[in-house]
Amino acid sequence: MQPTPKQYEQLIGKYCKKSPLGKDMLWAFLVGGGICTLGQGILAFWQMLGLSEKDAGTAVSITLIALSALLTGLHGYEKLAKHAGAGTLVPITGFSNSVAAPALEFKSEGLVLGTAAKMFTIAGPVLVYGISTSIVYGMVLAIFGGA
């Protein structure tokens, strides 16, 4: 028996727990802000060690990627994401997690067919779209000029 859309909606409402939206948004804000604050602290650390602002910015990116991948490998990122939700999607750490998690999940299938093949299942489409879009945008600028 196929339920009508209204019956299905009632069924979902009966069995699904309501999401505490305010609490979820607060957690996302605090964790996302915490990750950004950590990044700012790491920037100050690298500058204190004598790196220029540009080089320190690169070092911050590398450090955050490494920390995120390490936390993913230790299953800490998943636990953090359960509470923080979208707060863990701060671009660089979320991207690192989206590459590391599938790689770890499929490592039992081998280095090439497991880890290497599955590493970009989530991040791959984002890369393809981003790179393709930047090429098209660059061509438009080259043809029509721009500042």
Secondary structure, DSSP 4 states (H G I P E B T S, - for coil): -PPPHHHHHHHHHHHSPPP-HHHHHHHHHHHHHHHHHHHHHHHHHHHHTT--HHHHHHHHHHHHHHHHHHHHHTTHHHHHHHHHGGGGG-HHHHHHHHHHHHHHHTGGG-IIIIIIHHTTTTHHHHHHHHHHHHHHHHHHHHHH---
